Amino acid sequence: MSLQGKTFIITGAGGGMGKATVDLLVQAGANVVGCDLNTSHLKAYEAVENFVSFEGNLLEEQTVKHVFKETEERFGKIDGLANIAGIAQSATPIEKVSLTDFHRIMDINLTMMFLTCREAAIYMKKQNQGRIVNIGSVSTTRPRPGLQSYIASKGAVESFTKALALELAEHHINVNVLHPGPADTTMLGKFTKEDGDVDEARKEIFEKSVPLGRLIQPKDIAGSIKFLLSDEASMITGTVLHVDGGRSI
Ligand SMILES: NC(=O)c1ccc[n+]([C@@H]2O[C@H](COP(=O)([O-])OP(=O)(O)OC[C@H]3O[C@@H](n4cnc5c(N)ncnc54)[C@H](O)[C@@H]3O)[C@@H](O)[C@H]2O)c1
């Protein structure tokens, strides 16, 4: 899977899965633009010539436009986009979920993806090629109580991805969704009830729900994102890739 010289924009690059993806792509010789609200976890890459970090809120249209413009100016083209940024919901009965919280979850998990994909389409159509990988969640097929808003946002990510795959196919732009299972990042603990025991939930609820017997590691997700961004995946579009140790069976 040669990614040497290709250019990728990664959102949520400062998070668990994002950082693992940056790591793998940089090692593969790709040019990587890592975007996050907080890029402090990406300091180790500051000296890497083919890496650029952008700290900012990708819910702002102008910030998204700026990232794509700067990436093209710096590297000449944009081969791929991985939308990894997202937010969890702590398990909450629907009658206790405020409209503000619902909107916030939909905005971060869905509207932000609309903004980055819209910008990517502009650049990728010009190039007549491109790859987009959107991160959803196994919870779309295996829901848990109290996560209704998060799951709705991730279900929309799947539908949006399929719609875009069809719309952009004539421009040789592949768009796929990857559904992670319960993964060993700080986000996992945020799905627990507000008064719940995070460590116990990780072990007793999440880990035990994975048939292969362990939590998904960020590098498991990164490896599959790398594949979907590679030439080897050139005939894969509109697909749902489950990276969940069998949790969705
Ligand atoms: N961890 C899990 O168990 C799990 C399971 C299924 C799906 N997912 C999904 O995988 C993706 C990555 O999750 P993770 O576990 O690495 O989480 P994480 O919390 O470690 O990383 C998410 C990153 O997104 C960034 N982000 C949030 N809002 C942003 C904004 N407005 N602008 C820019 N950046 C923003 C955060 O700062 C954070 O660094 C998410 O979309 C999540 O919903 C996670």
The ligand as a Gaussian input file, in Angstrom:
#p B3LYP/6-31G(d) Opt

LIG

0 1
 N      -13.935000       5.273000      21.175000
 C      -14.941000       4.494000      20.838000
 O      -15.283000       3.527000      21.535000
 C      -15.690000       4.743000      19.551000
 C      -16.580000       3.754000      19.100000
 C      -17.270000       3.969000      17.915000
 C      -17.056000       5.137000      17.186000
 N      -16.185000       6.067000      17.645000
 C      -15.986000       7.264000      16.816000
 O      -14.619000       7.311000      16.431000
 C      -14.189000       8.678000      16.240000
 C      -12.888000       8.920000      17.003000
 O      -13.095000       8.650000      18.359000
 P      -11.930000       8.603000      19.455000
 O      -12.261000       7.459000      20.323000
 O      -10.594000       8.716000      18.800000
 O      -12.309000       9.935000      20.264000
 P      -11.423000      11.125000      20.849000
 O      -12.323000      11.865000      21.770000
 O      -10.131000      10.596000      21.360000
 O      -11.125000      12.010000      19.543000
 C      -12.102000      12.851000      18.952000
 C      -11.408000      14.144000      18.539000
 O      -12.317000      14.980000      17.823000
 C      -11.961000      16.319000      18.130000
 N      -13.051000      17.271000      17.859000
 C      -14.279000      17.286000      18.443000
 N      -14.964000      18.353000      18.008000
 C      -14.186000      19.013000      17.120000
 C      -14.360000      20.201000      16.347000
 N      -15.478000      20.917000      16.408000
 N      -13.338000      20.593000      15.538000
 C      -12.184000      19.879000      15.492000
 N      -11.969000      18.752000      16.202000
 C      -12.947000      18.317000      17.018000
 C      -11.654000      16.271000      19.635000
 O      -10.899000      17.395000      20.070000
 C      -10.903000      14.948000      19.760000
 O       -9.495000      15.117000      19.711000
 C      -15.371000       9.536000      16.710000
 O      -16.088000       9.978000      15.565000
 C      -16.222000       8.586000      17.534000
 O      -17.579000       8.937000      17.544000
 C      -15.505000       5.903000      18.809000

